[in-house]
Amino acid sequence: SHPKKSKELSMSLSEARITLAELTKRLEEDLTHLMGDEIDDLQFELDAAKHSLKK
């Protein structure tokens, strides 16, 4: 029964690698989205500050 356990372990590890890769991709996408919003907010604030200085 040892070979069966080795095959099951190998399959489980492979599935874990795939799942971790998918989670990593999703986290990177989420962080990119969040940072994008912050960059947009910062640009808006900079534009408002520049406009105020021109007055």
mmCIF entry with sequence, helices, sheets and N, C-alpha, C, O atoms, coordinates in Angstrom:
data_MODEL
# 
_entry.id   MODEL 
# 
_entity.id                         1 
_entity.type                       polymer 
_entity.pdbx_number_of_molecules   1 
# 
_entity_poly.entity_id                      1 
_entity_poly.type                           'polypeptide(L)' 
_entity_poly.nstd_linkage                   no 
_entity_poly.nstd_monomer                   no 
_entity_poly.pdbx_seq_one_letter_code       SHPKKSKELSMSLSEARITLAELTKRLEEDLTHLMGDEIDDLQFELDAAKHSLKK 
_entity_poly.pdbx_seq_one_letter_code_can   SHPKKSKELSMSLSEARITLAELTKRLEEDLTHLMGDEIDDLQFELDAAKHSLKK 
_entity_poly.pdbx_strand_id                 A 
# 
loop_
_entity_poly_seq.entity_id 
_entity_poly_seq.num 
_entity_poly_seq.mon_id 
_entity_poly_seq.hetero 
1 1  SER n 
1 2  HIS n 
1 3  PRO n 
1 4  LYS n 
1 5  LYS n 
1 6  SER n 
1 7  LYS n 
1 8  GLU n 
1 9  LEU n 
1 10 SER n 
1 11 MET n 
1 12 SER n 
1 13 LEU n 
1 14 SER n 
1 15 GLU n 
1 16 ALA n 
1 17 ARG n 
1 18 ILE n 
1 19 THR n 
1 20 LEU n 
1 21 ALA n 
1 22 GLU n 
1 23 LEU n 
1 24 THR n 
1 25 LYS n 
1 26 ARG n 
1 27 LEU n 
1 28 GLU n 
1 29 GLU n 
1 30 ASP n 
1 31 LEU n 
1 32 THR n 
1 33 HIS n 
1 34 LEU n 
1 35 MET n 
1 36 GLY n 
1 37 ASP n 
1 38 GLU n 
1 39 ILE n 
1 40 ASP n 
1 41 ASP n 
1 42 LEU n 
1 43 GLN n 
1 44 PHE n 
1 45 GLU n 
1 46 LEU n 
1 47 ASP n 
1 48 ALA n 
1 49 ALA n 
1 50 LYS n 
1 51 HIS n 
1 52 SER n 
1 53 LEU n 
1 54 LYS n 
1 55 LYS n 
# 
_struct_asym.id          A 
_struct_asym.entity_id   1 
# 
_struct_conf.conf_type_id            HELX_P 
_struct_conf.id                      HELX_P1 
_struct_conf.pdbx_PDB_helix_id       AA1 
_struct_conf.beg_label_comp_id       HIS 
_struct_conf.beg_label_asym_id       A 
_struct_conf.beg_label_seq_id        2 
_struct_conf.pdbx_beg_PDB_ins_code   ? 
_struct_conf.end_label_comp_id       LYS 
_struct_conf.end_label_asym_id       A 
_struct_conf.end_label_seq_id        54 
_struct_conf.pdbx_end_PDB_ins_code   ? 
_struct_conf.beg_auth_comp_id        HIS 
_struct_conf.beg_auth_asym_id        A 
_struct_conf.beg_auth_seq_id         2 
_struct_conf.end_auth_comp_id        LYS 
_struct_conf.end_auth_asym_id        A 
_struct_conf.end_auth_seq_id         54 
_struct_conf.pdbx_PDB_helix_class    1 
_struct_conf.details                 ? 
_struct_conf.pdbx_PDB_helix_length   53 
# 
_struct_conf_type.id          HELX_P 
_struct_conf_type.criteria    ? 
_struct_conf_type.reference   ? 
# 
loop_
_atom_site.group_PDB 
_atom_site.id 
_atom_site.type_symbol 
_atom_site.label_atom_id 
_atom_site.label_alt_id 
_atom_site.label_comp_id 
_atom_site.label_asym_id 
_atom_site.label_entity_id 
_atom_site.label_seq_id 
_atom_site.pdbx_PDB_ins_code 
_atom_site.Cartn_x 
_atom_site.Cartn_y 
_atom_site.Cartn_z 
_atom_site.occupancy 
_atom_site.B_iso_or_equiv 
_atom_site.pdbx_formal_charge 
_atom_site.auth_seq_id 
_atom_site.auth_comp_id 
_atom_site.auth_asym_id 
_atom_site.auth_atom_id 
_atom_site.pdbx_PDB_model_num 
ATOM 1   N N  . SER A 1 1  ? 0.819  -1.200 0.000   1.00 0.00 ? 1  SER A N  1 
ATOM 2   C CA . SER A 1 1  ? 0.000  0.000  0.000   1.00 0.00 ? 1  SER A CA 1 
ATOM 3   C C  . SER A 1 1  ? 0.862  1.264  0.000   1.00 0.00 ? 1  SER A C  1 
ATOM 4   O O  . SER A 1 1  ? 0.327  2.362  -0.156  1.00 0.00 ? 1  SER A O  1 
ATOM 5   N N  . HIS A 1 2  ? 2.132  1.145  0.164   1.00 0.00 ? 2  HIS A N  1 
ATOM 6   C CA . HIS A 1 2  ? 3.022  2.304  0.168   1.00 0.00 ? 2  HIS A CA 1 
ATOM 7   C C  . HIS A 1 2  ? 3.026  3.047  -1.174  1.00 0.00 ? 2  HIS A C  1 
ATOM 8   O O  . HIS A 1 2  ? 2.975  4.277  -1.163  1.00 0.00 ? 2  HIS A O  1 
ATOM 9   N N  . PRO A 1 3  ? 3.084  2.370  -2.325  1.00 0.00 ? 3  PRO A N  1 
ATOM 10  C CA . PRO A 1 3  ? 3.046  3.100  -3.591  1.00 0.00 ? 3  PRO A CA 1 
ATOM 11  C C  . PRO A 1 3  ? 1.770  3.925  -3.770  1.00 0.00 ? 3  PRO A C  1 
ATOM 12  O O  . PRO A 1 3  ? 1.802  5.011  -4.348  1.00 0.00 ? 3  PRO A O  1 
ATOM 13  N N  . LYS A 1 4  ? 0.647  3.401  -3.270  1.00 0.00 ? 4  LYS A N  1 
ATOM 14  C CA . LYS A 1 4  ? -0.604 4.145  -3.383  1.00 0.00 ? 4  LYS A CA 1 
ATOM 15  C C  . LYS A 1 4  ? -0.513 5.447  -2.594  1.00 0.00 ? 4  LYS A C  1 
ATOM 16  O O  . LYS A 1 4  ? -0.948 6.497  -3.067  1.00 0.00 ? 4  LYS A O  1 
ATOM 17  N N  . LYS A 1 5  ? 0.056  5.375  -1.386  1.00 0.00 ? 5  LYS A N  1 
ATOM 18  C CA . LYS A 1 5  ? 0.206  6.577  -0.567  1.00 0.00 ? 5  LYS A CA 1 
ATOM 19  C C  . LYS A 1 5  ? 1.143  7.565  -1.250  1.00 0.00 ? 5  LYS A C  1 
ATOM 20  O O  . LYS A 1 5  ? 0.897  8.771  -1.221  1.00 0.00 ? 5  LYS A O  1 
ATOM 21  N N  . SER A 1 6  ? 2.198  7.077  -1.855  1.00 0.00 ? 6  SER A N  1 
ATOM 22  C CA . SER A 1 6  ? 3.134  7.964  -2.547  1.00 0.00 ? 6  SER A CA 1 
ATOM 23  C C  . SER A 1 6  ? 2.444  8.660  -3.712  1.00 0.00 ? 6  SER A C  1 
ATOM 24  O O  . SER A 1 6  ? 2.657  9.849  -3.946  1.00 0.00 ? 6  SER A O  1 
ATOM 25  N N  . LYS A 1 7  ? 1.618  7.917  -4.441  1.00 0.00 ? 7  LYS A N  1 
ATOM 26  C CA . LYS A 1 7  ? 0.897  8.511  -5.570  1.00 0.00 ? 7  LYS A CA 1 
ATOM 27  C C  . LYS A 1 7  ? -0.110 9.538  -5.059  1.00 0.00 ? 7  LYS A C  1 
ATOM 28  O O  . LYS A 1 7  ? -0.243 10.616 -5.639  1.00 0.00 ? 7  LYS A O  1 
ATOM 29  N N  . GLU A 1 8  ? -0.816 9.213  -3.984  1.00 0.00 ? 8  GLU A N  1 
ATOM 30  C CA . GLU A 1 8  ? -1.777 10.157 -3.405  1.00 0.00 ? 8  GLU A CA 1 
ATOM 31  C C  . GLU A 1 8  ? -1.072 11.408 -2.886  1.00 0.00 ? 8  GLU A C  1 
ATOM 32  O O  . GLU A 1 8  ? -1.557 12.526 -3.063  1.00 0.00 ? 8  GLU A O  1 
ATOM 33  N N  . LEU A 1 9  ? 0.066  11.206 -2.250  1.00 0.00 ? 9  LEU A N  1 
ATOM 34  C CA . LEU A 1 9  ? 0.825  12.338 -1.738  1.00 0.00 ? 9  LEU A CA 1 
ATOM 35  C C  . LEU A 1 9  ? 1.295  13.219 -2.898  1.00 0.00 ? 9  LEU A C  1 
ATOM 36  O O  . LEU A 1 9  ? 1.204  14.445 -2.829  1.00 0.00 ? 9  LEU A O  1 
ATOM 37  N N  . SER A 1 10 ? 1.784  12.604 -3.938  1.00 0.00 ? 10 SER A N  1 
ATOM 38  C CA . SER A 1 10 ? 2.244  13.341 -5.109  1.00 0.00 ? 10 SER A CA 1 
ATOM 39  C C  . SER A 1 10 ? 1.097  14.138 -5.732  1.00 0.00 ? 10 SER A C  1 
ATOM 40  O O  . SER A 1 10 ? 1.271  15.302 -6.092  1.00 0.00 ? 10 SER A O  1 
ATOM 41  N N  . MET A 1 11 ? -0.051 13.523 -5.856  1.00 0.00 ? 11 MET A N  1 
ATOM 42  C CA . MET A 1 11 ? -1.212 14.213 -6.424  1.00 0.00 ? 11 MET A CA 1 
ATOM 43  C C  . MET A 1 11 ? -1.656 15.371 -5.525  1.00 0.00 ? 11 MET A C  1 
ATOM 44  O O  . MET A 1 11 ? -2.007 16.447 -6.010  1.00 0.00 ? 11 MET A O  1 
ATOM 45  N N  . SER A 1 12 ? -1.636 15.137 -4.219  1.00 0.00 ? 12 SER A N  1 
ATOM 46  C CA . SER A 1 12 ? -2.022 16.187 -3.278  1.00 0.00 ? 12 SER A CA 1 
ATOM 47  C C  . SER A 1 12 ? -1.056 17.365 -3.344  1.00 0.00 ? 12 SER A C  1 
ATOM 48  O O  . SER A 1 12 ? -1.478 18.522 -3.325  1.00 0.00 ? 12 SER A O  1 
ATOM 49  N N  . LEU A 1 13 ? 0.231  17.072 -3.422  1.00 0.00 ? 13 LEU A N  1 
ATOM 50  C CA . LEU A 1 13 ? 1.223  18.138 -3.510  1.00 0.00 ? 13 LEU A CA 1 
ATOM 51  C C  . LEU A 1 13 ? 1.082  18.915 -4.814  1.00 0.00 ? 13 LEU A C  1 
ATOM 52  O O  . LEU A 1 13 ? 1.230  20.137 -4.836  1.00 0.00 ? 13 LEU A O  1 
ATOM 53  N N  . SER A 1 14 ? 0.802  18.213 -5.881  1.00 0.00 ? 14 SER A N  1 
ATOM 54  C CA . SER A 1 14 ? 0.598  18.863 -7.173  1.00 0.00 ? 14 SER A CA 1 
ATOM 55  C C  . SER A 1 14 ? -0.616 19.778 -7.119  1.00 0.00 ? 14 SER A C  1 
ATOM 56  O O  . SER A 1 14 ? -0.571 20.906 -7.608  1.00 0.00 ? 14 SER A O  1 
ATOM 57  N N  . GLU A 1 15 ? -1.683 19.300 -6.532  1.00 0.00 ? 15 GLU A N  1 
ATOM 58  C CA . GLU A 1 15 ? -2.896 20.110 -6.397  1.00 0.00 ? 15 GLU A CA 1 
ATOM 59  C C  . GLU A 1 15 ? -2.637 21.325 -5.509  1.00 0.00 ? 15 GLU A C  1 
ATOM 60  O O  . GLU A 1 15 ? -3.145 22.413 -5.781  1.00 0.00 ? 15 GLU A O  1 
ATOM 61  N N  . ALA A 1 16 ? -1.858 21.145 -4.461  1.00 0.00 ? 16 ALA A N  1 
ATOM 62  C CA . ALA A 1 16 ? -1.521 22.255 -3.569  1.00 0.00 ? 16 ALA A CA 1 
ATOM 63  C C  . ALA A 1 16 ? -0.706 23.309 -4.319  1.00 0.00 ? 16 ALA A C  1 
ATOM 64  O O  . ALA A 1 16 ? -0.939 24.506 -4.145  1.00 0.00 ? 16 ALA A O  1 
ATOM 65  N N  . ARG A 1 17 ? 0.245  22.880 -5.148  1.00 0.00 ? 17 ARG A N  1 
ATOM 66  C CA . ARG A 1 17 ? 1.043  23.823 -5.933  1.00 0.00 ? 17 ARG A CA 1 
ATOM 67  C C  . ARG A 1 17 ? 0.153  24.634 -6.880  1.00 0.00 ? 17 ARG A C  1 
ATOM 68  O O  . ARG A 1 17 ? 0.305  25.851 -6.991  1.00 0.00 ? 17 ARG A O  1 
ATOM 69  N N  . ILE A 1 18 ? -0.757 23.967 -7.547  1.00 0.00 ? 18 ILE A N  1 
ATOM 70  C CA . ILE A 1 18 ? -1.665 24.647 -8.472  1.00 0.00 ? 18 ILE A CA 1 
ATOM 71  C C  . ILE A 1 18 ? -2.541 25.648 -7.725  1.00 0.00 ? 18 ILE A C  1 
ATOM 72  O O  . ILE A 1 18 ? -2.726 26.781 -8.170  1.00 0.00 ? 18 ILE A O  1 
ATOM 73  N N  . THR A 1 19 ? -3.071 25.217 -6.594  1.00 0.00 ? 19 THR A N  1 
ATOM 74  C CA . THR A 1 19 ? -3.929 26.093 -5.794  1.00 0.00 ? 19 THR A CA 1 
ATOM 75  C C  . THR A 1 19 ? -3.158 27.309 -5.303  1.00 0.00 ? 19 THR A C  1 
ATOM 76  O O  . THR A 1 19 ? -3.669 28.427 -5.356  1.00 0.00 ? 19 THR A O  1 
ATOM 77  N N  . LEU A 1 20 ? -1.936 27.102 -4.827  1.00 0.00 ? 20 LEU A N  1 
ATOM 78  C CA . LEU A 1 20 ? -1.116 28.223 -4.360  1.00 0.00 ? 20 LEU A CA 1 
ATOM 79  C C  . LEU A 1 20 ? -0.781 29.182 -5.502  1.00 0.00 ? 20 LEU A C  1 
ATOM 80  O O  . LEU A 1 20 ? -0.772 30.398 -5.311  1.00 0.00 ? 20 LEU A O  1 
ATOM 81  N N  . ALA A 1 21 ? -0.512 28.650 -6.657  1.00 0.00 ? 21 ALA A N  1 
ATOM 82  C CA . ALA A 1 21 ? -0.231 29.498 -7.817  1.00 0.00 ? 21 ALA A CA 1 
ATOM 83  C C  . ALA A 1 21 ? -1.454 30.340 -8.176  1.00 0.00 ? 21 ALA A C  1 
ATOM 84  O O  . ALA A 1 21 ? -1.326 31.524 -8.491  1.00 0.00 ? 21 ALA A O  1 
ATOM 85  N N  . GLU A 1 22 ? -2.635 29.732 -8.129  1.00 0.00 ? 22 GLU A N  1 
ATOM 86  C CA . GLU A 1 22 ? -3.869 30.469 -8.422  1.00 0.00 ? 22 GLU A CA 1 
ATOM 87  C C  . GLU A 1 22 ? -4.126 31.541 -7.368  1.00 0.00 ? 22 GLU A C  1 
ATOM 88  O O  . GLU A 1 22 ? -4.536 32.652 -7.705  1.00 0.00 ? 22 GLU A O  1 
ATOM 89  N N  . LEU A 1 23 ? -3.892 31.221 -6.105  1.00 0.00 ? 23 LEU A N  1 
ATOM 90  C CA . LEU A 1 23 ? -4.079 32.200 -5.031  1.00 0.00 ? 23 LEU A CA 1 
ATOM 91  C C  . LEU A 1 23 ? -3.093 33.356 -5.172  1.00 0.00 ? 23 LEU A C  1 
ATOM 92  O O  . LEU A 1 23 ? -3.453 34.514 -4.965  1.00 0.00 ? 23 LEU A O  1 
ATOM 93  N N  . THR A 1 24 ? -1.859 33.041 -5.521  1.00 0.00 ? 24 THR A N  1 
ATOM 94  C CA . THR A 1 24 ? -0.841 34.068 -5.720  1.00 0.00 ? 24 THR A CA 1 
ATOM 95  C C  . THR A 1 24 ? -1.255 35.014 -6.835  1.00 0.00 ? 24 THR A C  1 
ATOM 96  O O  . THR A 1 24 ? -1.142 36.233 -6.703  1.00 0.00 ? 24 THR A O  1 
ATOM 97  N N  . LYS A 1 25 ? -1.732 34.449 -7.927  1.00 0.00 ? 25 LYS A N  1 
ATOM 98  C CA . LYS A 1 25 ? -2.179 35.272 -9.059  1.00 0.00 ? 25 LYS A CA 1 
ATOM 99  C C  . LYS A 1 25 ? -3.332 36.168 -8.633  1.00 0.00 ? 25 LYS A C  1 
ATOM 100 O O  . LYS A 1 25 ? -3.348 37.355 -8.960  1.00 0.00 ? 25 LYS A O  1 
ATOM 101 N N  . ARG A 1 26 ? -4.291 35.616 -7.911  1.00 0.00 ? 26 ARG A N  1 
ATOM 102 C CA . ARG A 1 26 ? -5.449 36.398 -7.464  1.00 0.00 ? 26 ARG A CA 1 
ATOM 103 C C  . ARG A 1 26 ? -5.011 37.521 -6.521  1.00 0.00 ? 26 ARG A C  1 
ATOM 104 O O  . ARG A 1 26 ? -5.510 38.642 -6.631  1.00 0.00 ? 26 ARG A O  1 
ATOM 105 N N  . LEU A 1 27 ? -4.092 37.241 -5.602  1.00 0.00 ? 27 LEU A N  1 
ATOM 106 C CA . LEU A 1 27 ? -3.610 38.273 -4.680  1.00 0.00 ? 27 LEU A CA 1 
ATOM 107 C C  . LEU A 1 27 ? -2.887 39.385 -5.428  1.00 0.00 ? 27 LEU A C  1 
ATOM 108 O O  . LEU A 1 27 ? -3.058 40.564 -5.117  1.00 0.00 ? 27 LEU A O  1 
ATOM 109 N N  . GLU A 1 28 ? -2.082 39.009 -6.409  1.00 0.00 ? 28 GLU A N  1 
ATOM 110 C CA . GLU A 1 28 ? -1.376 40.013 -7.198  1.00 0.00 ? 28 GLU A CA 1 
ATOM 111 C C  . GLU A 1 28 ? -2.368 40.897 -7.949  1.00 0.00 ? 28 GLU A C  1 
ATOM 112 O O  . GLU A 1 28 ? -2.185 42.111 -8.027  1.00 0.00 ? 28 GLU A O  1 
ATOM 113 N N  . GLU A 1 29 ? -3.408 40.294 -8.498  1.00 0.00 ? 29 GLU A N  1 
ATOM 114 C CA . GLU A 1 29 ? -4.434 41.071 -9.205  1.00 0.00 ? 29 GLU A CA 1 
ATOM 115 C C  . GLU A 1 29 ? -5.153 42.011 -8.247  1.00 0.00 ? 29 GLU A C  1 
ATOM 116 O O  . GLU A 1 29 ? -5.401 43.171 -8.574  1.00 0.00 ? 29 GLU A O  1 
ATOM 117 N N  . ASP A 1 30 ? -5.487 41.506 -7.060  1.00 0.00 ? 30 ASP A N  1 
ATOM 118 C CA . ASP A 1 30 ? -6.176 42.341 -6.066  1.00 0.00 ? 30 ASP A CA 1 
ATOM 119 C C  . ASP A 1 30 ? -5.299 43.513 -5.625  1.00 0.00 ? 30 ASP A C  1 
ATOM 120 O O  . ASP A 1 30 ? -5.775 44.643 -5.517  1.00 0.00 ? 30 ASP A O  1 
ATOM 121 N N  . LEU A 1 31 ? -4.017 43.239 -5.372  1.00 0.00 ? 31 LEU A N  1 
ATOM 122 C CA . LEU A 1 31 ? -3.105 44.308 -4.955  1.00 0.00 ? 31 LEU A CA 1 
ATOM 123 C C  . LEU A 1 31 ? -2.923 45.341 -6.057  1.00 0.00 ? 31 LEU A C  1 
ATOM 124 O O  . LEU A 1 31 ? -2.874 46.541 -5.784  1.00 0.00 ? 31 LEU A O  1 
ATOM 125 N N  . THR A 1 32 ? -2.824 44.887 -7.287  1.00 0.00 ? 32 THR A N  1 
ATOM 126 C CA . THR A 1 32 ? -2.701 45.806 -8.410  1.00 0.00 ? 32 THR A CA 1 
ATOM 127 C C  . THR A 1 32 ? -3.932 46.695 -8.496  1.00 0.00 ? 32 THR A C  1 
ATOM 128 O O  . THR A 1 32 ? -3.820 47.900 -8.721  1.00 0.00 ? 32 THR A O  1 
ATOM 129 N N  . HIS A 1 33 ? -5.102 46.101 -8.318  1.00 0.00 ? 33 HIS A N  1 
ATOM 130 C CA . HIS A 1 33 ? -6.349 46.867 -8.346  1.00 0.00 ? 33 HIS A CA 1 
ATOM 131 C C  . HIS A 1 33 ? -6.379 47.898 -7.213  1.00 0.00 ? 33 HIS A C  1 
ATOM 132 O O  . HIS A 1 33 ? -6.741 49.054 -7.432  1.00 0.00 ? 33 HIS A O  1 
ATOM 133 N N  . LEU A 1 34 ? -6.000 47.479 -6.012  1.00 0.00 ? 34 LEU A N  1 
ATOM 134 C CA . LEU A 1 34 ? -6.010 48.396 -4.865  1.00 0.00 ? 34 LEU A CA 1 
ATOM 135 C C  . LEU A 1 34 ? -5.015 49.530 -5.050  1.00 0.00 ? 34 LEU A C  1 
ATOM 136 O O  . LEU A 1 34 ? -5.328 50.690 -4.782  1.00 0.00 ? 34 LEU A O  1 
ATOM 137 N N  . MET A 1 35 ? -3.841 49.199 -5.500  1.00 0.00 ? 35 MET A N  1 
ATOM 138 C CA . MET A 1 35 ? -2.823 50.227 -5.698  1.00 0.00 ? 35 MET A CA 1 
ATOM 139 C C  . MET A 1 35 ? -3.243 51.176 -6.820  1.00 0.00 ? 35 MET A C  1 
ATOM 140 O O  . MET A 1 35 ? -2.956 52.372 -6.767  1.00 0.00 ? 35 MET A O  1 
ATOM 141 N N  . GLY A 1 36 ? -3.913 50.646 -7.819  1.00 0.00 ? 36 GLY A N  1 
ATOM 142 C CA . GLY A 1 36 ? -4.394 51.487 -8.907  1.00 0.00 ? 36 GLY A CA 1 
ATOM 143 C C  . GLY A 1 36 ? -5.338 52.556 -8.402  1.00 0.00 ? 36 GLY A C  1 
ATOM 144 O O  . GLY A 1 36 ? -5.264 53.707 -8.833  1.00 0.00 ? 36 GLY A O  1 
ATOM 145 N N  . ASP A 1 37 ? -6.221 52.187 -7.496  1.00 0.00 ? 37 ASP A N  1 
ATOM 146 C CA . ASP A 1 37 ? -7.147 53.154 -6.905  1.00 0.00 ? 37 ASP A CA 1 
ATOM 147 C C  . ASP A 1 37 ? -6.395 54.218 -6.120  1.00 0.00 ? 37 ASP A C  1 
ATOM 148 O O  . ASP A 1 37 ? -6.736 55.398 -6.195  1.00 0.00 ? 37 ASP A O  1 
ATOM 149 N N  . GLU A 1 38 ? -5.381 53.816 -5.373  1.00 0.00 ? 38 GLU A N  1 
ATOM 150 C CA . GLU A 1 38 ? -4.608 54.767 -4.586  1.00 0.00 ? 38 GLU A CA 1 
ATOM 151 C C  . GLU A 1 38 ? -3.829 55.714 -5.492  1.00 0.00 ? 38 GLU A C  1 
ATOM 152 O O  . GLU A 1 38 ? -3.710 56.905 -5.200  1.00 0.00 ? 38 GLU A O  1 
ATOM 153 N N  . ILE A 1 39 ? -3.304 55.187 -6.579  1.00 0.00 ? 39 ILE A N  1 
ATOM 154 C CA . ILE A 1 39 ? -2.564 56.031 -7.515  1.00 0.00 ? 39 ILE A CA 1 
ATOM 155 C C  . ILE A 1 39 ? -3.504 57.049 -8.150  1.00 0.00 ? 39 ILE A C  1 
ATOM 156 O O  . ILE A 1 39 ? -3.140 58.213 -8.316  1.00 0.00 ? 39 ILE A O  1 
ATOM 157 N N  . ASP A 1 40 ? -4.715 56.612 -8.506  1.00 0.00 ? 40 ASP A N  1 
ATOM 158 C CA . ASP A 1 40 ? -5.709 57.541 -9.064  1.00 0.00 ? 40 ASP A CA 1 
ATOM 159 C C  . ASP A 1 40 ? -6.060 58.625 -8.048  1.00 0.00 ? 40 ASP A C  1 
ATOM 160 O O  . ASP A 1 40 ? -6.176 59.797 -8.407  1.00 0.00 ? 40 ASP A O  1 
ATOM 161 N N  . ASP A 1 41 ? -6.230 58.242 -6.784  1.00 0.00 ? 41 ASP A N  1 
ATOM 162 C CA . ASP A 1 41 ? -6.552 59.219 -5.736  1.00 0.00 ? 41 ASP A CA 1 
ATOM 163 C C  . ASP A 1 41 ? -5.413 60.214 -5.554  1.00 0.00 ? 41 ASP A C  1 
ATOM 164 O O  . ASP A 1 41 ? -5.649 61.415 -5.418  1.00 0.00 ? 41 ASP A O  1 
ATOM 165 N N  . LEU A 1 42 ? -4.187 59.720 -5.552  1.00 0.00 ? 42 LEU A N  1 
ATOM 166 C CA . LEU A 1 42 ? -3.023 60.588 -5.388  1.00 0.00 ? 42 LEU A CA 1 
ATOM 167 C C  . LEU A 1 42 ? -2.931 61.572 -6.552  1.00 0.00 ? 42 LEU A C  1 
ATOM 168 O O  . LEU A 1 42 ? -2.668 62.756 -6.342  1.00 0.00 ? 42 LEU A O  1 
ATOM 169 N N  . GLN A 1 43 ? -3.144 61.098 -7.763  1.00 0.00 ? 43 GLN A N  1 
ATOM 170 C CA . GLN A 1 43 ? -3.092 61.981 -8.931  1.00 0.00 ? 43 GLN A CA 1 
ATOM 171 C C  . GLN A 1 43 ? -4.154 63.068 -8.839  1.00 0.00 ? 43 GLN A C  1 
ATOM 172 O O  . GLN A 1 43 ? -3.888 64.225 -9.163  1.00 0.00 ? 43 GLN A O  1 
ATOM 173 N N  . PHE A 1 44 ? -5.364 62.701 -8.396  1.00 0.00 ? 44 PHE A N  1 
ATOM 174 C CA . PHE A 1 44 ? -6.433 63.686 -8.230  1.00 0.00 ? 44 PHE A CA 1 
ATOM 175 C C  . PHE A 1 44 ? -6.023 64.749 -7.208  1.00 0.00 ? 44 PHE A C  1 
ATOM 176 O O  . PHE A 1 44 ? -6.224 65.942 -7.438  1.00 0.00 ? 44 PHE A O  1 
ATOM 177 N N  . GLU A 1 45 ? -5.451 64.318 -6.083  1.00 0.00 ? 45 GLU A N  1 
ATOM 178 C CA . GLU A 1 45 ? -5.025 65.257 -5.049  1.00 0.00 ? 45 GLU A CA 1 
ATOM 179 C C  . GLU A 1 45 ? -3.907 66.165 -5.546  1.00 0.00 ? 45 GLU A C  1 
ATOM 180 O O  . GLU A 1 45 ? -3.887 67.355 -5.230  1.00 0.00 ? 45 GLU A O  1 
ATOM 181 N N  . LEU A 1 46 ? -2.986 65.618 -6.316  1.00 0.00 ? 46 LEU A N  1 
ATOM 182 C CA . LEU A 1 46 ? -1.913 66.436 -6.877  1.00 0.00 ? 46 LEU A CA 1 
ATOM 183 C C  . LEU A 1 46 ? -2.463 67.469 -7.845  1.00 0.00 ? 46 LEU A C  1 
ATOM 184 O O  . LEU A 1 46 ? -2.046 68.627 -7.830  1.00 0.00 ? 46 LEU A O  1 
ATOM 185 N N  . ASP A 1 47 ? -3.397 67.052 -8.683  1.00 0.00 ? 47 ASP A N  1 
ATOM 186 C CA . ASP A 1 47 ? -4.015 67.993 -9.625  1.00 0.00 ? 47 ASP A CA 1 
ATOM 187 C C  . ASP A 1 47 ? -4.744 69.109 -8.880  1.00 0.00 ? 47 ASP A C  1 
ATOM 188 O O  . ASP A 1 47 ? -4.660 70.275 -9.264  1.00 0.00 ? 47 ASP A O  1 
ATOM 189 N N  . ALA A 1 48 ? -5.461 68.750 -7.813  1.00 0.00 ? 48 ALA A N  1 
ATOM 190 C CA . ALA A 1 48 ? -6.179 69.755 -7.023  1.00 0.00 ? 48 ALA A CA 1 
ATOM 191 C C  . ALA A 1 48 ? -5.196 70.720 -6.360  1.00 0.00 ? 48 ALA A C  1 
ATOM 192 O O  . ALA A 1 48 ? -5.443 71.926 -6.322  1.00 0.00 ? 48 ALA A O  1 
ATOM 193 N N  . ALA A 1 49 ? -4.097 70.203 -5.843  1.00 0.00 ? 49 ALA A N  1 
ATOM 194 C CA . ALA A 1 49 ? -3.100 71.060 -5.201  1.00 0.00 ? 49 ALA A CA 1 
ATOM 195 C C  . ALA A 1 49 ? -2.466 72.010 -6.225  1.00 0.00 ? 49 ALA A C  1 
ATOM 196 O O  . ALA A 1 49 ? -2.272 73.191 -5.936  1.00 0.00 ? 49 ALA A O  1 
ATOM 197 N N  . LYS A 1 50 ? -2.147 71.505 -7.406  1.00 0.00 ? 50 LYS A N  1 
ATOM 198 C CA . LYS A 1 50 ? -1.559 72.357 -8.455  1.00 0.00 ? 50 LYS A CA 1 
ATOM 199 C C  . LYS A 1 50 ? -2.550 73.445 -8.856  1.00 0.00 ? 50 LYS A C  1 
ATOM 200 O O  . LYS A 1 50 ? -2.161 74.593 -9.074  1.00 0.00 ? 50 LYS A O  1 
ATOM 201 N N  . HIS A 1 51 ? -3.812 73.093 -8.952  1.00 0.00 ? 51 HIS A N  1 
ATOM 202 C CA . HIS A 1 51 ? -4.845 74.059 -9.315  1.00 0.00 ? 51 HIS A CA 1 
ATOM 203 C C  . HIS A 1 51 ? -4.942 75.152 -8.241  1.00 0.00 ? 51 HIS A C  1 
ATOM 204 O O  . HIS A 1 51 ? -5.097 76.331 -8.560  1.00 0.00 ? 51 HIS A O  1 
ATOM 205 N N  . SER A 1 52 ? -4.851 74.755 -6.985  1.00 0.00 ? 52 SER A N  1 
ATOM 206 C CA . SER A 1 52 ? -4.933 75.719 -5.882  1.00 0.00 ? 52 SER A CA 1 
ATOM 207 C C  . SER A 1 52 ? -3.739 76.683 -5.918  1.00 0.00 ? 52 SER A C  1 
ATOM 208 O O  . SER A 1 52 ? -3.889 77.870 -5.629  1.00 0.00 ? 52 SER A O  1 
ATOM 209 N N  . LEU A 1 53 ? -2.577 76.179 -6.267  1.00 0.00 ? 53 LEU A N  1 
ATOM 210 C CA . LEU A 1 53 ? -1.386 77.030 -6.311  1.00 0.00 ? 53 LEU A CA 1 
ATOM 211 C C  . LEU A 1 53 ? -1.463 78.060 -7.433  1.00 0.00 ? 53 LEU A C  1 
ATOM 212 O O  . LEU A 1 53 ? -0.883 79.140 -7.324  1.00 0.00 ? 53 LEU A O  1 
ATOM 213 N N  . LYS A 1 54 ? -2.171 77.734 -8.503  1.00 0.00 ? 54 LYS A N  1 
ATOM 214 C CA . LYS A 1 54 ? -2.288 78.658 -9.637  1.00 0.00 ? 54 LYS A CA 1 
ATOM 215 C C  . LYS A 1 54 ? -3.188 79.853 -9.342  1.00 0.00 ? 54 LYS A C  1 
ATOM 216 O O  . LYS A 1 54 ? -3.092 80.881 -10.012 1.00 0.00 ? 54 LYS A O  1 
ATOM 217 N N  . LYS A 1 55 ? -4.077 79.723 -8.327  1.00 0.00 ? 55 LYS A N  1 
ATOM 218 C CA . LYS A 1 55 ? -5.009 80.793 -8.005  1.00 0.00 ? 55 LYS A CA 1 
ATOM 219 C C  . LYS A 1 55 ? -4.347 81.931 -7.291  1.00 0.00 ? 55 LYS A C  1 
ATOM 220 O O  . LYS A 1 55 ? -5.006 82.914 -6.951  1.00 0.00 ? 55 LYS A O  1 
# 
